[in-house]
Amino acid sequence: MEILPILKSAVVIMIPILFAASGGLFPALAGILNIALEGLLLAGAFSSLAVFHLTGNIALSVTAAVFAAMSLSAIHVFASFKLRANIFISGLAVNLFSTGLCTVLSGKLFNTRGVVAFQNDIKIPSSLAVWYLFFLIILLIITWLAVNKTPFGVRLRSCENSSEALVSLGIDPQFYRIIALFMSGVTCGIGGSFLSLNIGAFVPGISAGKGWIALVVIFLGGRKPLGILAAALVFGIAEAFSNHAQGIWNIPADFILAFPYICTFMVLVIVSALLKLHHNFKI
C-alpha cells in the first residue's frame, strides 16, 4: 500500500474536520460544548452547492455557506441565551433542523432528496484543496494569536472558570460566549463548503459525523490549535487508511469502515488514562 496517496487523502479528509474544530475551539475555551457543529457543516455544504449551481462562483458559494451556518448559529444563540433553553438540547435541535431543512430545500430546488450534482459546465479547480489548506493554516495561526496574545483571548478563557471576575470588571461573559458560537458558524460554513465543492455534489449526510469528530479532536488536541491540527491529522490518516484498505485486505468491510472511529476511541481512552495518571502523580 502506497503512503503518498494515503497522506493526500488524509489531508483532504482532515480539512473539514479541522475547520469545524478550529471554530468549536472558541466555545470550548469559553466553557461551552457546541454540539451543533455537525448541523453547521451540513448547512454550509448544501448552501455552497446551491449557490454554485446558480452562479458558478466559488467565492459566492463560500460566502453563502458562511451565511447559512451563521444563521443557524444565530438560532442556536437565541434559543440558548434569550429563551434560556438547554444549550445541549438546542445544539441537537440545530443538527436535526439542518438535516431536515437541507432535505426539504433539495426537493424544492432540485426535485430530488438524493444526490445533487452540479448541472453547469463550470469546473471546480483542481487546486481547491490546496487553497483551503492554505487558508486553514492561516486560520490556525490567527486562532493561536487571538487566544494567547490578545485581551479577547484572555477574557474568552476566563469565561470558563473566572466568569465572576469578568463580571466584577464590568465585562459580560455571555457576550464572549455568543461571539465564540458565531465563530463556530463561520469556520463550519467554510468547512462545509469544502465538503460539497471538493466532490462537485451534495450527498445527504455528507458531513458523515465530522462535526462530532471535531468535538473529539478539540479535546484530544488539548484545546490548543497545534494540538487539534495533530489530532485531526491522526483521524484523517486513519480514515484514509481504511478507505485504501477496502478491496486490498480480506477483512470484513464493516470493520474497515469502523477503523477510524475505533482508533479515535482508543486514542481517547489512552489520553484520558494518561491524564488521570498525571493528575494522580501530581497529587
C-alpha positions in Angstrom: 0.0 0.0 0.0 1.5 3.3 -1.1 2.0 6.0 1.6 1.7 9.2 -0.5 -1.9 8.6 -1.7 -2.9 7.9 1.8 -1.4 11.1 3.1 -3.1 13.1 0.3 -6.4 11.5 1.2 -5.8 12.2 4.9 -5.2 15.9 4.3 -8.5 16.1 2.2 -10.4 14.3 5.0 -8.8 16.5 7.7 -9.7 19.8 6.2 -13.5 20.0 7.1 -12.8 18.4 10.5 -10.1 20.9 11.3 -12.3 23.9 10.1 -15.1 22.7 12.5 -12.6 22.0 15.3 -11.0 25.4 15.0 -14.4 27.1 15.3 -15.6 24.8 18.0 -12.4 25.6 20.0 -13.6 29.1 20.9 -16.8 27.9 22.6 -14.8 25.1 24.3 -12.4 27.7 25.8 -15.4 29.7 27.0 -16.8 26.7 28.8 -19.4 25.7 26.2 -19.5 22.5 24.2 -21.0 23.4 20.8 -22.6 20.1 19.7 -24.2 21.9 16.7 -21.0 21.6 14.6 -22.5 18.7 12.6 -25.5 20.7 11.5 -23.4 23.8 10.7 -21.2 21.7 8.4 -24.2 20.2 6.6 -25.8 23.6 6.1 -22.6 25.0 4.7 -22.3 22.1 2.3 -25.8 22.4 0.9 -25.7 26.2 0.7 -22.4 26.3 -1.2 -23.7 23.8 -3.7 -27.0 25.6 -4.3 -25.2 29.0 -4.9 -22.5 27.5 -7.1 -25.3 25.8 -9.1 -26.8 29.2 -9.7 -23.7 31.4 -10.1 -20.7 29.2 -10.8 -18.8 31.4 -8.4 -16.7 29.8 -5.7 -16.4 33.0 -3.6 -20.1 33.5 -3.5 -20.6 29.8 -2.7 -18.3 30.0 0.3 -20.0 33.3 1.4 -23.4 31.6 1.2 -22.1 28.7 3.2 -20.8 31.0 6.0 -24.1 32.9 6.0 -26.2 29.8 6.3 -24.0 28.4 9.1 -24.1 31.7 10.9 -27.9 31.9 10.6 -28.2 28.5 12.3 -25.7 29.7 14.9 -28.0 32.8 15.5 -30.9 30.4 16.1 -28.8 28.4 18.5 -27.7 31.6 20.4 -31.3 32.9 20.5 -32.7 29.7 21.9 -29.8 29.2 24.4 -29.3 32.7 25.7 -32.5 34.6 25.0 -35.1 31.8 25.6 -32.9 30.1 28.2 -33.1 26.7 26.5 -30.7 24.0 27.5 -27.7 24.6 25.2 -27.1 20.9 24.5 -30.8 20.4 23.5 -30.6 23.5 21.4 -27.5 22.1 19.7 -29.1 18.8 19.0 -32.2 20.7 17.6 -29.9 22.6 15.2 -28.4 19.4 13.9 -31.9 17.9 13.3 -33.2 21.1 11.8 -30.3 21.4 9.5 -30.7 17.8 8.2 -34.4 18.3 7.6 -34.1 21.7 6.0 -31.4 20.5 3.6 -33.7 17.6 2.6 -36.7 19.9 2.0 -34.8 22.5 0.1 -33.1 19.8 -2.0 -36.6 18.6 -3.0 -37.8 22.1 -3.8 -34.8 23.4 -5.7 -33.5 20.3 -7.4 -36.5 17.9 -7.4 -34.6 15.2 -5.6 -33.9 14.3 -2.0 -30.9 12.2 -3.0 -27.5 13.2 -4.5 -27.4 16.6 -6.1 -24.6 17.1 -8.7 -23.5 20.3 -10.3 -25.5 20.9 -13.5 -23.4 23.5 -15.2 -20.2 23.4 -17.2 -18.1 25.3 -14.7 -15.4 23.0 -13.2 -14.0 23.2 -9.8 -10.3 24.0 -9.8 -8.0 21.0 -9.0 -6.1 23.2 -6.6 -9.2 23.8 -4.4 -7.9 21.6 -1.6 -4.5 23.5 -1.6 -6.3 26.8 -1.3 -8.5 25.6 1.6 -5.4 24.1 3.3 -3.5 27.4 2.9 -6.4 29.3 4.4 -6.7 26.8 7.2 -3.1 27.2 8.2 -3.6 31.0 8.3 -6.7 30.5 10.4 -4.9 28.3 12.9 -2.2 30.9 13.3 -4.7 33.7 13.8 -6.6 31.5 16.3 -3.4 30.9 18.3 -2.6 34.6 18.3 -6.2 35.6 19.2 -6.4 33.0 22.1 -3.0 33.6 23.6 -1.8 37.1 22.7 -4.9 39.3 22.8 -7.2 40.6 25.6 -10.1 38.9 23.8 -8.4 35.5 24.3 -7.8 36.2 28.0 -11.4 37.2 28.5 -12.6 34.3 26.5 -10.6 31.7 28.5 -11.8 33.4 31.7 -15.4 32.7 30.8 -14.9 29.1 31.9 -13.6 29.4 35.4 -13.4 33.1 36.2 -16.6 34.5 34.9 -17.3 36.2 38.3 -14.0 38.1 37.9 -15.1 39.3 34.5 -18.4 40.5 35.9 -16.6 42.4 38.6 -14.6 44.2 36.0 -17.8 45.2 34.1 -17.3 42.6 31.3 -20.2 40.4 30.3 -19.1 36.7 29.8 -22.2 36.0 27.8 -21.1 38.4 25.1 -17.9 36.4 24.6 -19.7 33.1 24.6 -22.1 34.4 21.9 -19.1 35.6 19.8 -17.5 32.2 20.2 -20.6 30.4 18.9 -20.8 32.7 15.9 -17.1 31.9 15.2 -18.1 28.3 15.0 -20.6 29.2 12.4 -18.0 31.0 10.2 -15.5 28.2 10.2 -18.1 25.4 9.9 -19.6 27.2 6.9 -16.2 27.3 5.2 -15.5 23.6 6.1 -19.0 22.6 4.9 -18.4 24.4 1.5 -15.3 22.3 1.0 -17.3 19.1 1.5 -19.6 19.7 -1.5 -17.3 21.8 -3.7 -14.5 19.2 -3.4 -16.6 16.3 -4.8 -18.8 18.5 -7.0 -22.0 17.3 -5.4 -24.2 17.3 -2.3 -24.9 14.0 -0.8 -27.4 13.6 2.1 -25.5 13.2 5.3 -22.3 14.4 3.6 -20.9 15.6 6.9 -20.8 12.0 8.0 -20.2 12.7 11.6 -17.3 15.1 11.0 -18.8 17.6 13.3 -18.9 15.1 16.2 -15.3 14.0 15.4 -14.3 17.7 15.5 -15.5 17.8 19.1 -13.3 14.8 19.9 -10.4 16.5 18.1 -10.8 19.6 20.2 -10.3 17.8 23.5 -7.9 15.3 22.1 -5.7 18.2 21.0 -5.7 19.7 24.5 -7.9 22.6 23.3 -4.8 24.1 21.5 -4.5 25.0 17.8 -1.4 22.9 17.2 -2.9 20.0 19.2 -6.2 20.0 17.2 -4.1 20.0 14.0 -2.2 16.9 15.1 -5.4 15.2 16.3 -7.3 15.9 13.1 -4.4 14.6 11.0 -4.4 11.4 13.0 -8.0 10.8 12.3 -7.6 11.8 8.7 -4.8 9.2 8.3 -6.9 6.5 10.0 -9.9 7.2 7.7 -7.7 7.4 4.6 -6.0 4.1 5.5 -9.4 2.4 6.0 -10.6 3.7 2.5 -7.5 2.4 0.8 -7.6 -0.9 2.7 -11.0 -1.8 1.2 -10.6 -4.3 -1.6 -6.9 -5.0 -0.7 -7.2 -6.9 2.6 -9.5 -9.8 3.2 -11.2 -8.1 6.2 -15.0 -7.5 6.6 -15.9 -4.1 5.1 -17.8 -3.1 8.2 -14.7 -3.4 10.3 -12.6 -1.4 7.9 -15.2 1.4 7.7 -15.3 1.5 11.5 -11.5 1.5 11.8 -11.1 5.4 12.1 -13.7 5.5 14.8 -12.1 2.6 16.7 -8.8 4.5 16.5 -10.4 7.6 17.8 -12.0 5.8 20.7 -8.7 4.0 21.6 -6.7 7.3 21.5 -9.3 9.0 23.7 -9.1 6.2 26.2 -5.3 6.2 26.3 -5.2 10.0 26.6 -7.8 10.0 29.4 -5.8 7.3 31.2 -2.6 9.2 30.9 -4.2 12.5 32.1 -5.6 10.7 35.1 -2.2 9.1 35.9 -0.6 12.5 35.6 -3.2 14.1 37.9 -2.7 11.3 40.5 1.0 11.7 40.3 0.8 15.4 40.9 -1.4 14.8 44.0 
